[in-house]
Amino acid sequence: MSTPRPTTVSIEEYLGRNRYEVDEEHAHITIAEHPDPIEFAELVRVCPAALYKVDEAGEPTFDYAGCLECGTCRIVAGGRAVATWAYPRPTMGVEYRYG
């Protein structure tokens, strides 16, 4: 058996290769005004782009810039912690450049 090679590329490097056209006028995802902390914690855990966070004061934060448009948050908490979810307008959003 051969020894497995160590991982040399991080997820941040892969995500950094994508190109994002952020629609500053129309957010394609919005969170509820007062999301349930347990549901929001699920979003923090499942978002592959790590866009859902809890700040030092314990407040939920979210930034749709950098969204991979995978829909995981819509499935996990659509209609509850995630108030709206839609694909970005044409020519906006993520353009995958590697993988």
Stockholm file with secondary structure:
# STOCKHOLM 1.0

chainA/1-99         MSTPRPTTVSIEEYLGRNRYEVDEEHAHITIAEHPDPIEFAELVRVCPAALYKVDEAGEPTFDYAGCLECGTCRIVAGGRAVATWAYPRPTMGVEYRYG
#=GR chainA/1-99 SS CCCCCCCCCCHHHHHHHSEEECCSSCCSEEECSSCCHHHHHHHHHHCTTCCEEECTTSCEEECCTTCCCCCHHHHHHBTTTEEEECCCCTTCEEECCCC
#=GC SS_cons        CCCCCCCCCCHHHHHHHSEEECCSSCCSEEECSSCCHHHHHHHHHHCTTCCEEECTTSCEEECCTTCCCCCHHHHHHBTTTEEEECCCCTTCEEECCCC
//
